[in-house]
Amino acid sequence: MTISSSLSAGISGLAANAHRLATISDNIANSATYGYRRAITDFHSLMMGSGPGRYVAGGVATTSQRLIDESGALSSTSNPTDLAVRGRGFLPVSAAAAGGEGLDFRLTTTGSFRADEAGVLRTPDGQTLLGWPAGLDGTVGAFPRDTPGGLQPVRVPAGQLSGIPTTQVTLAVNLPATETQDGAAGLPEELTVEYYDNLGTTQQLGLTFIPTLPAAGGAPSNQWTMQITDGADGGALVGEYALNFDDGRDMGGTLTSVTGTTGGPYDPETGLLSIDVASGPVSMNIGAAGVPGGMTQLAGLFSPITIARDGAATGNMTAIEVDPGGFVHAYYDNGASRRLYQVPLVDVPNPNGLETHDGQSYSLTRESGDMLLWNAGDGPTGDVVGFAREESTVDVASELTQLIQTQRAYSSNAKVIQTVELSLAEETDLPVEISVWVLERSELIPLRVCSATIAPLLVRMLDIYVVPKLGGHRAPGFIKGPGAKAAGGWTHVLASRGPGSAPPRCVPHFGDGSVVAGRA
């Protein structure tokens, strides 16, 4: 039945607009929620079996979707571990602090991470930041890229002291060329270089440069002997090398060769040699052969040009920061820094297929596809931004506009249902209600109005067979006249009060021509 299908279509319209209203209200409520992705509701028409000359209303269906692949603007904060993803990708997080396959693995695009009582970086709602741990030397090993099994909660060593041992020393010294000539005094030159042992204690390397004198009347030797002693080992000799310098027009004063008698070999390509001190091997860079810089021999005074080393004395941790590559660094008051973790970015083929959870977090589904862990800034993923949060993707002005449209559509569908309800009312209700209303006000209705409006309405009432519906009883104000239908019809008359009287009016009467009592 067409009118019944109209009722169904109106009901589906109410449900569809209520569904859309729910998504709009959710979007507006989260317009200031960091990392929130707006939801949308789409309408889809339903078609029933309509044919020529016959139309059946189908209605409307809805589908809702959260647009996770949209990115919000970034806003700056004062917390270094407030993180946001700039571009594609998600931060790996967990609802649990334990590592391994038992993690409740989730994804998020932003979070305000702060250390808890155990030093684990967590958001206020309990999401834990995950990453790959780095070794003592700051390198990150090989971990699986298609599973979160290698990820661990990022733990900050709060209040930890750090002493970083020295592993490399860079040395650039000019040796006086006049000391290798005939008649020179041949006095050695001495230099002390500090380094840090494994406990953060300052130790000293003693360097002694001894010139090689030529034979009487001979040409300058251009050769020095470098001896290295370790103060942490009681002044033990840990390295001895013969340094030979060029005296040619093009490369005069540069190293030509280094020959070691004690200590590790010298690499002429890199300029590195290795010595073993009490705390372990230390690499010393004295300059590559035939390349300016490093050790030189030029006329003038003994002059240390560059002395540099890595490592640091014992210091307290002062800050934790995450760089764009996702590496978590600890900074100490002694100027040292240490790489603690690497936070990868998670990428999936279909971000909109992820399942949404509380706290702007998501989990993998069949529709999202398999995940892959990328280094931040590599491949299709963006980078990690510290001191930043991602804002909501909701445009309040657009949502309010849709809210107005949805309210009007909802009201219109409610009007459709109201109209259908009146059309489907009991056929006895409408005629009786109208007849009573007309008869009560018959004296007030002019003839022209009665004949133009009320009379056609009453004729229409005759067509819907009032009497059978009333069980043979006539409605007030109607008569059963000679012209009534066989099934039992009722008529009405128009009466006038004669010359000079009021205008003609509608007067109900009985079949014998007498008027209804009280209606004359």
C-alpha positions as CSV (number, residue, x, y, z in Angstrom):
1,M,0.0,0.0,0.0
2,T,1.5,3.4,-1.0
3,I,0.3,5.3,2.0
4,S,1.8,2.6,4.3
5,S,5.1,2.8,2.5
6,S,5.1,6.6,3.0
7,L,4.9,6.0,6.7
8,S,7.9,3.6,6.6
9,A,9.8,6.1,4.5
10,G,9.1,8.8,7.1
11,I,10.2,6.6,9.9
12,S,13.5,5.7,8.1
13,G,14.0,9.4,7.5
14,L,13.7,10.1,11.2
15,A,16.1,7.3,12.1
16,A,18.6,8.5,9.5
17,N,18.6,12.1,10.6
18,A,18.8,11.0,14.2
19,H,21.9,9.0,13.3
20,R,23.4,12.0,11.5
21,L,22.5,14.2,14.5
22,A,24.5,11.8,16.7
23,T,27.7,12.1,14.7
24,I,27.3,15.9,14.5
25,S,26.8,16.2,18.3
26,D,29.9,13.9,18.8
27,N,32.0,16.1,16.5
28,I,30.9,19.3,18.2
29,A,31.5,17.9,21.6
30,N,35.1,16.9,20.6
31,S,35.9,20.0,18.7
32,A,38.6,20.9,21.3
33,T,39.8,17.3,21.8
34,Y,43.4,16.8,20.7
35,G,43.8,14.1,18.0
36,Y,40.1,13.7,17.4
37,R,39.0,12.6,13.9
38,R,35.6,13.8,12.8
39,A,32.8,11.3,11.9
40,I,30.4,11.6,9.0
41,T,27.1,10.0,8.2
42,D,26.1,9.4,4.5
43,F,22.6,8.8,3.3
44,H,21.7,6.1,0.7
45,S,18.3,5.8,-0.9
46,L,16.4,2.5,-0.7
47,M,14.3,1.5,-3.8
48,M,11.4,-0.8,-3.5
49,G,9.4,-2.6,-6.3
50,S,7.8,0.3,-8.1
51,G,6.2,-0.1,-11.5
52,P,4.3,1.8,-14.1
53,G,1.5,3.8,-12.4
54,R,2.5,2.6,-9.0
55,Y,5.2,4.0,-6.7
56,V,6.3,2.4,-3.4
57,A,8.4,4.6,-1.1
58,G,11.5,2.9,0.0
59,G,13.2,5.3,2.5
60,V,16.8,5.9,3.3
61,A,19.7,4.1,4.9
62,T,22.8,5.5,6.6
63,T,26.4,4.6,6.9
64,S,28.8,6.3,9.3
65,Q,32.6,6.6,8.9
66,R,35.4,8.2,10.9
67,L,37.9,10.0,8.7
68,I,41.1,8.8,10.3
69,D,43.2,9.7,7.3
70,E,42.6,13.4,7.8
71,S,45.2,15.3,9.7
72,G,44.6,18.2,12.1
73,A,46.8,21.3,12.6
74,L,49.7,21.2,15.1
75,S,49.8,23.5,18.1
76,S,52.9,24.1,20.2
77,T,53.2,23.2,23.9
78,S,55.8,23.5,26.6
79,N,56.2,19.7,27.3
80,P,59.1,18.1,25.3
81,T,57.3,14.8,25.3
82,D,54.1,16.1,23.9
83,L,54.3,14.3,20.6
84,A,52.4,14.6,17.3
85,V,52.9,12.9,13.9
86,R,53.4,15.4,11.1
87,G,52.1,13.6,8.0
88,R,51.2,10.0,7.5
89,G,51.6,7.4,10.2
90,F,50.7,6.6,13.8
91,L,52.6,6.4,17.1
92,P,52.6,2.9,18.7
93,V,51.1,2.9,22.1
94,S,49.7,0.3,24.6
95,A,47.3,0.2,27.4
96,A,49.7,-2.0,29.4
97,A,53.2,-1.4,30.7
98,A,54.5,-5.0,30.1
99,G,56.5,-5.7,27.0
100,G,56.3,-8.6,24.5
101,E,53.5,-10.1,22.5
102,G,51.0,-9.5,25.4
103,L,50.8,-5.7,24.7
104,D,47.4,-4.3,24.0
105,F,48.7,-2.7,20.9
106,R,47.1,0.5,19.8
107,L,47.8,3.4,17.4
108,T,47.5,7.1,18.0
109,T,48.5,10.3,16.2
110,T,49.3,12.5,19.2
111,G,49.7,12.3,23.0
112,S,50.9,14.2,26.0
113,F,53.4,11.7,27.4
114,R,54.9,12.1,30.9
115,A,56.9,9.8,33.1
116,D,54.9,7.9,35.8
117,E,56.3,6.6,39.1
118,A,58.3,3.9,37.2
119,G,59.6,6.3,34.6
120,V,57.4,5.0,31.8
121,L,56.1,7.6,29.4
122,R,52.3,7.6,29.6
123,T,49.3,9.8,28.7
124,P,46.9,10.9,31.4
125,D,44.4,8.2,30.2
126,G,47.1,5.4,30.6
127,Q,48.4,5.0,27.0
128,T,52.1,3.9,27.1
129,L,54.5,5.1,24.4
130,L,56.3,2.1,22.7
131,G,59.7,2.0,21.1
132,W,62.8,-0.1,20.3
133,P,65.5,0.1,23.0
134,A,69.0,1.4,22.0
135,G,72.2,-0.1,23.2
136,L,74.8,1.6,25.4
137,D,76.5,3.0,22.3
138,G,73.2,4.4,21.1
139,T,72.7,2.0,18.2
140,V,69.3,0.3,17.6
141,G,69.4,-3.3,16.6
142,A,67.4,-5.1,14.0
143,F,63.8,-5.7,15.0
144,P,60.8,-7.1,13.1
145,R,58.9,-4.5,11.1
146,D,55.6,-6.4,10.6
147,T,54.8,-7.1,14.3
148,P,54.9,-5.1,17.5
149,G,56.8,-8.0,19.3
150,G,60.1,-6.0,19.5
151,L,58.5,-2.9,20.9
152,Q,58.9,-2.0,24.6
153,P,57.5,0.7,26.8
154,V,59.7,3.8,26.7
155,R,61.2,4.2,30.2
156,V,63.0,7.4,31.3
157,P,65.9,6.8,33.7
158,A,64.6,9.6,36.1
159,G,67.3,10.8,38.5
160,Q,69.9,8.6,36.9
161,L,73.6,9.6,37.0
162,S,75.5,9.2,33.8
163,G,79.2,9.0,33.2
164,I,80.0,8.5,29.5
165,P,83.5,7.0,28.8
166,T,85.7,8.4,26.2
167,T,86.1,6.3,23.1
168,Q,87.6,8.8,20.6
169,V,90.2,11.6,20.8
170,T,91.0,14.0,18.0
171,L,94.5,15.5,18.0
172,A,95.9,18.3,15.8
173,V,99.4,19.6,16.8
174,N,102.0,21.5,14.9
175,L,105.6,20.4,15.6
176,P,108.4,22.9,15.0
177,A,110.4,21.9,11.9
178,T,113.5,23.6,13.2
179,E,113.9,20.9,15.9
180,T,114.7,18.2,13.3
181,Q,117.5,20.2,11.7
182,D,121.2,19.8,12.3
183,G,122.4,21.7,15.4
184,A,119.0,21.7,17.1
185,A,118.7,21.1,20.8
186,G,116.5,18.0,20.3
187,L,114.3,18.7,23.3
188,P,111.1,16.8,23.6
189,E,107.7,18.5,23.6
190,E,105.0,17.3,26.1
191,L,101.2,17.5,26.0
192,T,98.5,16.2,28.4
193,V,95.1,15.1,27.1
194,E,92.2,14.4,29.5
195,Y,89.7,11.6,29.0
196,Y,86.9,9.9,31.0
197,D,86.9,6.3,32.1
198,N,84.0,4.0,32.5
199,L,83.0,5.5,35.9
200,G,83.0,9.1,34.7
201,T,86.3,9.8,36.4
202,T,88.7,12.2,34.6
203,Q,92.0,10.5,33.6
204,Q,95.0,11.7,31.6
205,L,97.0,10.7,28.6
206,G,100.6,11.9,28.5
207,L,102.0,12.6,25.0
208,T,105.6,13.1,24.4
209,F,107.0,14.2,21.0
210,I,110.8,13.5,20.6
211,P,112.5,15.0,17.5
212,T,115.0,12.8,15.5
213,L,118.2,14.8,14.9
214,P,120.1,14.2,11.6
215,A,123.8,13.3,11.4
216,A,126.2,16.2,11.6
217,G,125.9,18.3,8.4
218,G,123.0,16.2,7.2
219,A,119.6,17.3,5.9
220,P,116.7,17.7,8.3
221,S,115.2,14.4,9.3
222,N,111.5,15.6,9.4
223,Q,110.8,12.8,11.9
224,W,109.3,12.7,15.3
225,T,108.6,9.9,17.8
226,M,105.2,10.1,19.6
227,Q,104.9,8.2,22.9
228,I,101.6,7.9,24.7
229,T,101.2,6.9,28.4
230,D,98.1,6.2,30.4
231,G,97.8,7.9,33.8
232,A,95.0,5.5,34.9
233,D,97.5,2.7,34.5
234,G,100.3,4.2,36.4
235,G,101.9,6.0,33.4
236,A,102.2,2.8,31.4
237,L,103.3,3.2,27.8
238,V,100.3,2.4,25.6
239,G,101.5,3.6,22.2
240,E,104.7,4.6,20.4
241,Y,104.7,5.8,16.8
242,A,107.3,7.3,14.3
243,L,105.8,10.3,12.5
244,N,107.3,11.3,9.2
245,F,106.5,14.6,7.5
246,D,106.7,15.8,3.9
247,D,109.1,18.7,3.0
248,G,108.1,19.0,-0.6
249,R,106.8,22.1,-2.4
250,D,103.2,21.0,-2.7
251,M,102.5,19.1,0.6
252,G,105.2,20.4,2.8
253,G,104.6,19.9,6.5
254,T,101.9,17.1,6.2
255,L,102.2,13.5,7.4
256,T,103.6,11.1,4.9
257,S,103.6,7.9,7.0
258,V,103.1,6.7,10.6
259,T,104.9,3.6,11.9
260,G,103.8,2.0,15.1
261,T,106.0,0.0,17.5
262,T,103.5,-0.1,20.4
263,G,99.8,0.2,20.2
264,G,97.3,-0.4,17.4
265,P,98.0,0.1,13.7
266,Y,97.6,3.4,11.9
267,D,95.1,3.7,9.0
268,P,96.5,6.3,6.5
269,E,93.1,6.6,4.9
270,T,91.2,7.7,8.0
271,G,94.1,8.9,10.1
272,L,93.0,6.7,13.1
273,L,95.1,4.7,15.4
274,S,93.9,2.7,18.4
275,I,95.4,2.5,21.9
276,D,94.3,0.4,24.9
277,V,93.8,2.4,28.1
278,A,92.7,1.1,31.5
279,S,89.0,1.6,30.7
280,G,89.2,0.0,27.2
281,P,90.3,0.9,23.6
282,V,90.4,4.5,22.6
283,S,90.5,5.6,18.9
284,M,92.9,8.6,18.3
285,N,92.6,10.7,15.1
286,I,95.9,12.4,14.2
287,G,95.0,13.1,10.5
288,A,95.2,11.1,7.3
289,A,98.5,10.9,5.4
290,G,99.0,13.6,2.7
291,V,96.0,15.6,3.8
292,P,96.2,19.0,5.5
293,G,95.1,19.1,9.1
294,G,95.8,16.8,12.0
295,M,99.5,16.5,12.9
296,T,101.8,19.0,11.0
297,Q,105.5,20.0,11.0
298,L,106.0,23.6,10.1
299,A,108.5,26.2,11.2
300,G,107.5,27.9,14.4
301,L,106.6,26.9,17.9
302,F,105.1,23.8,19.3
303,S,101.4,24.5,19.1
304,P,98.4,22.3,20.0
305,I,95.7,23.3,17.5
306,T,92.8,21.0,18.2
307,I,92.2,18.7,21.1
308,A,88.8,17.1,21.3
309,R,87.3,14.0,22.9
310,D,83.9,12.4,23.5
311,G,82.5,11.2,26.8
312,A,81.5,13.1,29.9
313,A,82.0,13.2,33.6
314,T,79.3,12.0,35.9
315,G,76.1,14.1,35.5
316,N,72.4,14.2,36.3
317,M,69.7,13.8,33.7
318,T,67.9,17.1,33.0
319,A,65.7,16.6,30.0
320,I,64.1,14.0,27.7
321,E,63.4,15.0,24.1
322,V,62.3,13.2,20.9
323,D,63.8,14.2,17.6
324,P,62.0,14.2,14.2
325,G,63.5,10.7,13.5
326,G,61.7,9.3,16.6
327,F,64.8,8.9,18.7
328,V,64.4,9.5,22.4
329,H,67.4,11.3,23.8
330,A,68.4,11.9,27.5
331,Y,70.3,15.1,28.2
332,Y,72.6,15.6,31.3
333,D,73.9,18.6,33.1
334,N,77.4,17.7,32.1
335,G,76.6,18.4,28.5
336,A,76.3,14.8,27.5
337,S,73.4,13.1,25.8
338,R,72.4,9.5,25.3
339,R,70.0,7.8,22.8
340,L,67.6,5.6,24.7
341,Y,64.9,4.4,22.3
342,Q,63.7,4.7,18.7
343,V,59.9,5.3,18.3
344,P,58.9,4.0,14.9
345,L,55.8,5.1,13.0
346,V,53.1,2.6,12.1
347,D,51.5,2.7,8.6
348,V,48.5,0.7,7.3
349,P,47.0,0.6,3.8
350,N,43.5,1.8,4.9
351,P,43.6,4.1,8.0
352,N,39.8,4.6,7.8
353,G,39.4,0.9,8.4
354,L,40.9,1.0,11.9
355,E,38.7,0.4,14.9
356,T,38.2,3.4,17.1
357,H,38.7,3.3,20.9
358,D,38.7,5.8,23.8
359,G,41.4,8.3,24.0
360,Q,41.8,8.8,20.2
361,S,43.4,5.4,19.8
362,Y,42.9,2.8,17.1
363,S,43.5,-0.9,16.6
364,L,44.1,-3.0,13.5
365,T,41.2,-4.7,11.7
366,R,40.8,-6.8,8.6
367,E,39.6,-3.7,6.7
368,S,42.7,-1.6,7.7
369,G,45.2,-4.1,6.3
370,D,48.5,-5.3,7.7
371,M,50.7,-2.8,9.5
372,L,54.4,-2.0,8.8
373,L,56.8,-0.2,11.1
374,W,58.8,2.6,9.5
375,N,61.6,4.8,10.7
376,A,60.1,8.3,11.2
377,G,60.8,10.4,8.1
378,D,61.4,7.3,5.8
379,G,59.1,5.7,3.3
380,P,55.5,7.0,3.2
381,T,55.5,8.2,6.8
382,G,56.0,11.7,8.2
383,D,58.1,12.7,11.1
384,V,57.6,13.1,14.9
385,V,57.2,16.6,16.3
386,G,58.0,17.2,20.0
387,F,56.6,20.1,22.0
388,A,53.4,19.8,19.9
389,R,49.9,18.3,19.9
390,E,47.6,17.7,17.0
391,E,44.3,19.5,17.1
392,S,40.8,18.2,16.3
393,T,39.8,18.0,12.6
394,V,36.3,19.3,13.4
395,D,35.2,22.6,11.7
396,V,32.6,23.9,14.1
397,A,31.0,26.3,11.6
398,S,30.5,23.4,9.1
399,E,29.1,21.2,11.8
400,L,26.6,23.9,12.9
401,T,25.5,24.3,9.3
402,Q,24.9,20.6,9.0
403,L,23.1,20.7,12.4
404,I,20.5,23.2,11.0
405,Q,20.0,21.1,7.8
406,T,19.6,17.9,9.9
407,Q,17.0,19.6,12.2
408,R,14.9,20.7,9.3
409,A,15.1,17.3,7.6
410,Y,14.1,15.7,10.9
411,S,11.1,18.0,11.3
412,S,10.0,17.4,7.7
413,N,10.0,13.6,8.2
414,A,8.0,14.1,11.4
415,K,5.5,16.1,9.4
416,V,5.3,13.2,6.8
417,I,4.5,10.8,9.6
418,Q,1.8,13.2,11.0
419,T,0.2,13.5,7.7
420,V,0.1,9.7,7.1
421,E,-1.3,9.2,10.6
422,L,-4.2,11.5,9.8
423,S,-4.8,9.8,6.5
424,L,-4.8,6.4,8.2
425,A,-7.2,7.4,11.0
426,E,-10.5,5.6,11.5
427,E,-12.9,6.7,8.7
428,T,-15.6,7.4,11.3
429,D,-13.5,9.8,13.3
430,L,-12.9,12.5,10.7
431,P,-16.5,12.8,9.4
432,V,-18.0,13.0,12.9
433,E,-15.5,15.5,14.1
434,I,-16.0,17.7,11.1
435,S,-19.8,17.5,11.2
436,V,-20.0,18.4,14.8
437,W,-17.8,21.4,14.2
438,V,-19.9,22.5,11.3
439,L,-23.2,22.1,13.0
440,E,-22.0,23.9,16.1
441,R,-21.1,26.9,14.0
442,S,-23.7,26.7,11.3
443,E,-25.3,30.0,12.2
444,L,-22.0,31.8,11.8
445,I,-21.2,30.4,8.3
446,P,-22.4,32.6,5.4
447,L,-24.1,31.0,2.5
448,R,-21.3,31.6,0.1
449,V,-18.8,30.0,2.4
450,C,-21.1,27.1,3.1
451,S,-21.8,26.3,-0.5
452,A,-18.1,26.8,-1.5
453,T,-16.4,24.9,1.2
454,I,-18.6,23.0,3.7
455,A,-21.1,21.6,1.2
456,P,-18.4,19.9,-0.9
457,L,-16.9,18.5,2.3
458,L,-20.2,17.1,3.4
459,V,-20.8,15.6,0.0
460,R,-17.4,13.9,0.3
461,M,-18.4,12.6,3.7
462,L,-21.4,10.9,2.0
463,D,-19.0,9.1,-0.3
464,I,-17.2,7.3,2.5
465,Y,-20.4,5.7,3.8
466,V,-20.7,7.1,7.2
467,V,-23.8,5.3,8.3
468,P,-22.6,1.7,7.9
469,K,-19.5,2.6,9.9
470,L,-21.8,4.0,12.6
471,G,-23.9,0.8,12.7
472,G,-27.0,2.5,11.1
473,H,-27.0,5.5,13.4
474,R,-26.9,8.9,11.8
475,A,-24.4,11.5,12.7
476,P,-25.7,14.7,14.3
477,G,-26.9,17.2,11.7
478,F,-27.6,14.8,8.9
479,I,-30.9,13.5,7.5
480,K,-31.8,10.6,5.5
481,G,-33.7,12.0,2.5
482,P,-35.4,10.6,-0.5
483,G,-32.3,11.0,-2.6
484,A,-30.1,9.1,-0.2
485,K,-28.2,6.1,-1.4
486,A,-29.5,2.7,-0.9
487,A,-26.9,2.0,1.7
488,G,-28.3,4.8,3.8
489,G,-27.2,8.4,3.0
490,W,-27.7,11.7,4.8
491,T,-28.4,15.1,3.3
492,H,-28.2,18.7,4.5
493,V,-30.2,21.8,3.5
494,L,-29.5,25.5,3.1
495,A,-32.1,27.8,4.8
496,S,-32.8,31.4,4.7
497,R,-34.9,33.6,7.1
498,G,-36.8,35.5,4.4
499,P,-36.7,39.0,3.2
500,G,-34.7,41.4,5.3
501,S,-33.3,38.7,7.4
502,A,-29.7,37.6,7.9
503,P,-27.9,36.0,5.0
504,P,-28.6,32.4,4.2
505,R,-27.0,29.9,6.4
506,C,-26.5,26.2,6.7
507,V,-29.4,24.5,8.5
508,P,-29.6,20.7,9.2
509,H,-33.1,19.2,8.9
510,F,-34.8,15.8,9.0
511,G,-36.3,14.0,6.0
512,D,-39.7,15.6,6.5
513,G,-38.3,19.0,6.0
514,S,-38.3,20.1,9.7
515,V,-35.1,21.5,11.1
516,V,-33.0,20.0,13.8
517,A,-34.1,21.2,17.2
518,G,-32.1,24.3,18.1
519,R,-30.8,24.9,14.6
520,A,-33.6,27.1,13.1
